[in-house]
Amino acid sequence: MKVAKRLLLGSVAGLITLGGAQAADLPVKAKAIEYVKVCSLYGAGFYYIPGTDTCIKLGGYLRAETVLGSDGHLTPADTGLTAAHNRLSDWYSTRSRQELTVDTRTATEYGLVRTFFEATFTWTTGTYSGVGTTAVNGGTAYTTSTSAQAGGGFLGVYHAFIQFAGFTFGKAQSQFTTPWAEYPANIIELPGSSSWDPVNQVAYTFDFGQGITASFSAEDQVIRSTSNIWNVSGATAAGLATGAWGANDIGGSRAPDLVAQLRVDQAWGLFQASFAGHDNHAAYYGATELTGHPDDKWGWAGQLALSIKNLPTGPGDTINMDVVYTNGASRYSFPDYMNGTTFAMYGSTGLAGAYQSVGLAGLSDSVFVAGSGQQLTTTYGIQGGYTHNWDPRWNTSIYGAWAAVRYNDTAKGYICGAVVANLALSTGVAGCNPDFNYAVIGTKTAWTPVKNLTFSGELAYMMLDQKYASGSTVTLPQQSNIAKPGTVYELKDQNSLVMLLRAQRNF
């Protein structure tokens, strides 16, 4: 038995050895390995997508910030609870944000094909808000917005466009806007320039070489290009108390904004001239089609911008500035990221018989009353900023902006009639003037201890210069949402001081 067992095991071992030797003799096809290769055609950070001739770059940042003196990030305390300056006002707000960018580029026989996508995931601290007449004690309630809840937040899609053969399709920065938009040397939003806010568009850019380009575009006006079209016949005391000079009477979209731009971008800096045409399409005078409507009126905006680099004050120092003028296209000088379109700021008063002071102001593209045509609103402004680099890790900037809103005599007559009738303006029509100026000055200092990690602090002072006659008072209705009583207020200039503290890591 032992002999037979040894013979059987030996036979099995021999078969296994023979089979292994035969298998080793068979050719085996190695599995292909795709390596990620650097793409040097378009600058640092690009890599070839394995198996393709398309290059891709991933980037973004993570940001944490706190704003003091306002509950609006990047904006002064110029409206709502934050401008009420009472026990319901938030003195600070916090935010965390992660941004992701995806940039792809492919060289083709027709030229470069590029796509760009930018999105953010943002969580902003919830604010406290007045609960109206149900709050007998004038208290507040924490906002129920899901974006501010512990596991909430919201997605923002900033850019999503395709570029091919000189064309741009999709959501991209307006061709009217300068490279710095409302940020010449700052983070806090400024007037006197078009918004950075990207917009859906179809654009074509002629490249003449040596940094000289001309662009033409048709851009969606719905997202950010219309401020207000006010039907003053629908004005109410409650609306006027917030700076709304009428019922907002914007009709449906009819035409995109038409934009043209000429830019010279070279080593010394940049020069840009921009123009935009904006259709003001109102709805109806009253509740139905039978009431009629005003005809459309096209407004326009023009802008000149200058950037100077390589200043003798230090390497990397820069000056950016621009001026803008609009008629019936107010969002091109008061960008929508900066703030809303109505302002009601409260402060102290020394006027006998007045409870407090208030600054009221409203922005519009046009105003009208039932049966009349649109009266276009004029705005103009200037902004600028200077950035100085102390060394590779520290820089400081100073900046300022000033913008004006002007109503023609006919529009003033409409608005002042409503203010006198609804708010009992003490100086009457003679003391009424809805024009106003909005100005901001500030400074920012940033420290970059290691590459792509920056800590910054910014202080901005905002001034609302209203034009009502000195000593004018109005009688405002009770505003339960901000706990303001219905009583007499002095019309007076107002101001706001805001600080922004930020930490940001780019990648």
C-alpha positions in Angstrom: 0.0 0.0 0.0 2.8 2.4 0.9 4.5 1.7 -2.5 1.2 2.3 -4.4 0.6 5.5 -2.5 4.0 6.8 -3.3 3.5 6.0 -7.0 0.1 7.8 -7.1 1.4 11.0 -5.5 4.4 11.0 -7.7 2.3 10.7 -10.8 0.0 13.7 -9.7 3.0 15.8 -8.9 4.5 15.1 -12.3 1.3 16.0 -14.1 1.1 19.3 -12.2 4.7 20.1 -13.0 4.1 19.2 -16.7 1.0 21.3 -16.8 2.8 24.3 -15.2 5.6 24.0 -17.7 3.2 23.9 -20.6 1.3 27.0 -19.3 4.5 28.9 -18.8 5.3 28.3 -22.5 2.1 29.9 -23.7 2.3 33.6 -24.7 0.5 36.0 -22.2 -0.8 39.4 -23.3 0.1 42.1 -20.7 -2.7 44.5 -19.7 -2.2 48.0 -21.1 -1.4 50.6 -18.5 -2.5 54.2 -19.2 -0.2 56.8 -17.6 -1.4 60.4 -16.8 0.9 62.7 -18.8 1.6 66.4 -18.2 0.1 68.7 -20.8 2.4 71.7 -21.3 0.4 73.3 -24.1 -1.8 75.5 -21.9 0.2 76.2 -18.8 0.8 74.6 -15.4 -1.7 72.2 -13.9 -3.0 70.6 -17.1 -2.9 66.8 -17.8 -4.0 64.7 -20.7 -7.1 62.7 -20.0 -5.8 59.1 -20.5 -6.6 57.8 -24.0 -7.4 61.2 -25.4 -5.8 64.3 -26.8 -7.9 66.5 -24.4 -6.1 68.3 -21.6 -7.8 69.0 -18.2 -7.1 71.1 -15.2 -8.9 70.8 -11.9 -8.8 73.7 -9.4 -10.7 75.7 -6.8 -10.5 77.0 -3.3 -11.8 76.5 0.2 -12.8 79.6 2.1 -14.0 80.5 5.6 -15.0 84.0 6.5 -16.8 86.2 9.0 -18.4 89.6 8.3 -18.8 92.1 11.1 -21.4 94.9 11.0 -23.7 93.3 8.5 -25.6 90.1 7.8 -24.9 90.3 4.1 -21.5 88.9 3.0 -19.6 91.4 0.9 -22.2 94.1 1.3 -22.8 97.0 3.8 -25.7 97.2 6.1 -27.9 99.2 3.8 -31.4 97.5 3.9 -33.6 95.2 6.0 -33.0 94.1 9.5 -29.2 94.7 9.3 -29.9 98.4 8.5 -32.6 98.8 11.3 -29.8 99.1 13.9 -31.9 97.7 16.7 -31.9 94.6 18.8 -33.2 92.5 15.9 -30.1 93.3 13.8 -27.3 90.7 13.3 -23.9 92.1 14.1 -22.0 89.3 12.3 -22.4 86.4 9.9 -20.2 83.5 9.0 -19.7 81.5 5.8 -17.8 78.4 4.5 -17.4 77.7 0.8 -15.8 75.1 -1.4 -15.3 75.9 -5.1 -14.4 73.5 -7.9 -13.3 74.4 -11.4 -12.9 72.1 -14.4 -11.1 73.5 -17.5 -10.7 71.3 -20.6 -8.9 72.1 -23.8 -8.5 70.3 -27.1 -6.5 71.4 -30.2 -8.5 70.7 -33.4 -8.2 71.5 -37.1 -10.6 74.4 -36.5 -8.8 75.8 -33.5 -9.0 75.3 -29.7 -12.1 73.8 -28.2 -12.4 74.8 -24.5 -15.0 74.1 -21.8 -15.0 75.7 -18.4 -17.1 74.9 -15.4 -17.1 76.6 -12.0 -19.4 75.6 -9.1 -19.5 76.3 -5.3 -20.9 74.6 -2.3 -21.7 77.2 0.3 -22.9 77.2 3.9 -23.8 80.5 5.4 -24.9 80.9 9.0 -28.6 81.4 9.5 -29.8 84.9 10.4 -32.5 85.9 12.8 -35.5 87.5 11.3 -38.6 89.4 12.6 -41.7 87.2 12.8 -44.2 90.0 12.2 -47.3 90.8 14.1 -47.4 87.3 15.7 -44.5 88.3 17.9 -46.2 90.3 20.6 -42.8 91.1 22.1 -41.2 92.1 18.8 -38.9 89.1 19.0 -37.2 87.1 16.3 -37.1 83.6 14.9 -34.2 81.6 13.4 -34.5 81.4 9.7 -35.9 78.1 8.4 -33.9 78.2 5.2 -32.5 74.7 4.5 -29.4 76.3 3.1 -28.6 77.6 6.7 -29.4 74.4 8.6 -26.7 72.2 10.1 -26.5 69.8 7.2 -27.7 72.3 4.6 -26.0 74.6 2.2 -26.5 75.4 -1.4 -24.9 74.8 -4.8 -24.0 77.8 -7.0 -23.1 77.4 -10.7 -21.0 80.4 -11.7 -19.5 79.5 -15.1 -20.5 76.8 -17.6 -19.5 77.7 -21.1 -18.0 76.3 -24.4 -15.5 78.3 -26.5 -14.8 77.4 -30.1 -13.5 79.3 -33.1 -13.9 82.7 -31.4 -17.4 81.9 -30.1 -18.5 81.6 -26.5 -21.7 79.7 -25.7 -23.1 79.5 -22.1 -22.8 81.1 -18.8 -19.7 83.4 -18.8 -18.7 86.8 -17.6 -20.4 89.6 -19.5 -18.4 91.1 -22.4 -19.3 94.5 -20.9 -17.4 93.7 -17.6 -13.8 94.5 -16.9 -11.5 91.7 -15.6 -11.8 93.1 -12.1 -15.6 93.9 -12.3 -16.6 95.5 -9.0 -13.3 94.4 -7.3 -10.5 96.8 -8.4 -8.6 96.1 -5.1 -11.2 94.8 -2.7 -13.6 92.0 -1.6 -16.5 94.2 -0.4 -18.8 94.9 -3.4 -18.6 98.4 -5.0 -20.9 100.5 -7.2 -19.6 102.2 -10.4 -19.1 99.1 -12.5 -20.9 96.2 -14.1 -21.3 93.0 -12.1 -18.9 90.1 -12.1 -22.0 87.9 -12.1 -21.7 85.6 -15.2 -24.7 85.4 -17.6 -25.9 83.1 -20.4 -24.8 84.5 -23.7 -23.7 83.9 -27.3 -20.5 86.0 -28.0 -17.9 86.3 -30.7 -14.4 87.7 -30.2 -12.1 89.0 -32.9 -8.5 88.6 -32.0 -6.3 91.1 -33.8 -3.1 90.0 -32.1 -0.8 91.8 -29.7 -3.5 91.7 -27.0 -6.1 93.7 -29.0 -9.6 92.1 -29.2 -13.2 93.1 -30.0 -16.2 91.2 -28.7 -19.9 91.3 -29.5 -22.6 89.4 -27.6 -26.3 88.8 -27.0 -26.7 88.3 -23.2 -29.7 87.1 -21.1 -31.1 90.2 -19.3 -33.4 88.2 -16.9 -30.8 87.1 -14.4 -29.1 90.4 -13.6 -29.6 93.2 -16.1 -32.9 94.7 -14.9 -33.3 96.6 -11.6 -36.8 97.9 -11.3 -39.5 99.2 -13.7 -41.8 101.1 -11.2 -45.4 101.8 -11.8 -45.8 104.7 -9.3 -49.6 104.4 -9.5 -49.2 101.2 -7.5 -47.0 102.8 -4.8 -48.0 102.0 -1.2 -46.9 103.4 2.2 -45.4 100.0 3.1 -43.3 99.9 -0.1 -42.2 103.6 0.0 -41.0 103.0 3.6 -38.4 100.6 2.2 -37.3 102.8 -0.8 -39.6 101.2 -3.4 -41.1 104.1 -5.4 -43.8 102.0 -6.9 -45.1 98.5 -7.8 -42.5 96.6 -9.7 -44.0 96.2 -13.2 -41.4 94.3 -15.3 -42.9 92.4 -18.2 -41.7 89.2 -19.8 -38.3 89.0 -21.6 -38.4 90.2 -25.2 -34.8 90.9 -26.2 -31.4 90.1 -24.8 -28.9 92.8 -23.9 -26.7 93.6 -26.8 -23.0 94.2 -25.8 -19.9 95.4 -27.6 -16.4 95.6 -26.2 -12.9 96.7 -27.4 -9.9 95.7 -25.2 -6.2 96.3 -25.3 -4.4 93.9 -22.9 -0.6 94.2 -22.8 2.3 94.1 -20.4 1.9 97.7 -19.3 -1.8 97.1 -18.4 -5.2 97.2 -19.9 -7.6 99.6 -21.6 -11.2 98.7 -22.3 -14.3 100.4 -23.8 -17.7 98.7 -23.4 -21.3 99.5 -24.6 -24.6 97.8 -23.8 -28.2 98.2 -25.1 -31.0 97.2 -22.7 -34.7 96.8 -23.5 -37.1 98.0 -20.8 -40.3 96.0 -21.3 -43.1 96.9 -18.8 -46.2 94.9 -18.0 -49.6 96.5 -17.6 -50.9 99.7 -16.0 -53.4 97.6 -14.0 -54.5 94.1 -13.2 -55.6 93.0 -16.7 -54.6 93.4 -20.3 -57.5 95.9 -20.7 -55.7 98.5 -18.7 -53.0 99.0 -21.4 -49.3 99.3 -21.1 -46.4 101.7 -21.8 -44.3 101.2 -24.9 -40.9 99.6 -24.7 -37.9 101.8 -24.3 -34.3 100.9 -24.9 -31.7 102.0 -22.4 -28.0 101.9 -22.7 -24.7 101.9 -20.8 -21.1 102.9 -21.6 -17.9 102.2 -19.7 -14.2 103.1 -20.0 -11.7 101.2 -17.9 -7.9 101.4 -17.3 -5.4 99.1 -15.5 -1.8 100.1 -15.0 0.8 97.4 -14.0 4.5 97.5 -13.2 4.3 100.6 -11.1 7.5 102.1 -9.7 6.2 101.7 -6.2 6.9 97.9 -6.2 6.8 94.7 -8.2 3.2 93.6 -8.8 1.7 96.9 -7.7 -1.5 97.7 -9.7 -4.0 100.4 -10.3 -7.5 99.5 -11.6 -10.2 102.1 -12.4 -13.3 102.6 -14.5 -16.1 105.1 -15.1 -19.6 104.2 -16.3 -22.7 106.1 -17.5 -26.2 104.6 -18.0 -29.6 105.6 -19.0 -32.3 103.0 -18.5 -29.8 100.3 -17.7 -28.9 100.9 -14.0 -27.5 97.5 -13.2 -24.5 98.3 -15.3 -23.4 100.8 -12.6 -25.1 99.2 -9.5 -24.2 95.5 -9.8 -26.6 93.0 -8.4 -24.0 91.2 -6.3 -23.4 94.5 -4.5 -26.8 94.9 -3.0 -30.5 95.1 -3.7 -32.3 97.9 -5.4 -34.0 99.6 -2.4 -32.4 101.1 0.6 -33.8 102.0 4.1 -31.1 102.8 6.6 -31.9 104.0 10.2 -29.9 106.1 12.6 -30.1 108.7 15.3 -31.7 112.2 15.1 -31.5 115.5 16.9 -34.6 116.9 15.3 -37.4 117.7 17.7 -40.5 115.6 17.2 -38.7 112.8 15.2 -38.3 109.3 16.7 -35.2 108.4 14.6 -33.7 109.2 11.3 -33.9 107.2 8.1 -32.3 107.3 4.7 -34.6 106.1 1.9 -33.4 105.5 -1.7 -34.5 103.4 -4.7 -32.8 102.3 -7.9 -34.7 101.7 -11.1 -34.3 101.5 -14.9 -37.6 103.4 -15.5 -40.7 104.8 -13.8 -44.2 105.6 -15.1 -47.8 106.1 -14.0 -50.9 104.6 -15.4 -51.5 106.0 -18.9 -48.0 107.4 -19.4 -44.8 106.3 -21.0 -41.6 105.2 -19.3 -39.2 107.7 -17.9 -35.7 106.3 -18.0 -33.4 106.6 -15.0 -29.8 107.9 -15.3 -26.9 106.7 -13.3 -23.2 107.3 -13.4 -20.2 106.4 -11.3 -16.5 105.8 -10.8 -14.4 103.3 -8.9 -10.8 102.5 -8.5 -8.2 100.7 -6.3 -4.5 100.6 -5.7 -2.7 97.5 -4.5 0.9 97.6 -3.0 3.0 94.6 -2.3 5.2 95.1 0.7 7.0 91.8 0.0 6.0 88.4 -1.5 3.8 87.7 1.5 2.1 90.9 2.4 0.0 93.4 0.4 -2.3 96.3 1.2 -4.9 98.0 -1.0 -6.9 101.1 -0.8 -10.0 101.7 -2.9 -13.1 103.9 -3.4 -16.3 104.1 -5.4 -19.0 106.7 -5.9 -22.2 106.3 -7.9 -25.2 108.6 -8.5 -28.8 108.0 -9.4 -30.8 110.8 -11.1 -34.5 111.0 -12.0 -35.7 113.4 -14.6 -38.3 116.1 -13.6 -41.2 114.1 -14.9 -40.2 111.0 -12.9 -39.6 113.1 -9.8 -43.1 114.5 -10.1 -44.5 111.0 -10.1 -42.4 109.8 -7.2 -42.8 112.9 -5.1 -46.6 112.9 -5.5 -46.6 109.3 -4.0 -44.2 110.2 -1.2 -46.2 113.3 -0.1 -49.5 111.5 -0.3 -48.5 108.2 1.4 -45.7 109.3 3.8 -46.8 112.9 4.6 -43.5 114.5 3.6 -43.2 117.6 5.8 -41.6 119.8 3.2 -44.0 118.8 0.5 -43.3 118.4 -3.1 -40.8 121.3 -3.0 -38.6 119.4 -0.5 -38.8 116.1 -2.3 -35.9 114.7 -4.3 -35.5 110.9 -4.8 -32.0 111.3 -6.3 -29.2 109.9 -4.2 -25.5 109.1 -4.2 -23.9 105.8 -2.9 -20.2 105.8 -2.0 -17.7 103.3 -0.4 -14.1 103.7 0.7 -12.0 101.0 2.2 -8.7 99.2 2.7 -7.6 95.5 2.7 -4.5 93.8 3.9 -3.6 90.2 3.0 -0.9 87.8 4.3 0.2 84.7 2.4 2.5 82.7 4.8 2.8 79.9 2.3 1.9 79.6 -1.3 -1.9 79.6 -2.1 -2.9 80.2 1.6 -4.1 83.7 2.3 -5.5 85.4 5.4 -7.1 88.9 4.8 -8.9 91.6 6.7 -10.9 94.4 5.0 -12.6 97.5 6.4 -15.2 99.4 4.3 -17.2 102.5 5.1 -20.3 103.1 3.1 -22.3 106.4 2.8 -25.8 106.9 1.5 -26.3 110.6 0.5 -30.0 111.3 0.0 -31.2 114.5 -1.5 -34.4 115.5 0.4 -34.5 119.0 1.8 -32.8 119.5 5.2 -35.2 119.0 8.1 -37.6 116.9 6.0 -39.6 114.3 7.9 -41.9 111.4 6.9 -44.5 109.4 8.8 -43.7 105.8 8.2 -46.2 103.0 8.9 -45.5 100.4 11.5 -43.0 97.8 10.2 -43.3 94.7 12.4 -40.7 92.8 10.5 -38.0 95.2 11.7 -39.8 96.3 14.9 -40.1 100.0 13.8 -43.1 101.9 15.1 -45.4 103.9 12.9 -44.3 107.4 13.6 -42.3 110.5 12.4 -38.7 110.0 11.1 -36.2 112.6 9.9 -34.9 112.0 6.4 -31.1 112.1 6.8 -27.9 110.7 5.2 -26.7 107.4 6.6 -23.6 105.3 6.8 -22.4 101.8 7.5 -19.0 100.3 8.6 -18.3 96.7 7.8 -15.3 94.4 8.3 -14.6 91.1 6.5 -12.1 88.5 7.8 -11.2 85.7 5.5 -9.0 82.6 5.2 -8.7 81.0 1.8 -6.7 78.0 0.4 -6.4 77.8 -3.4 -5.4 74.7 -5.3 
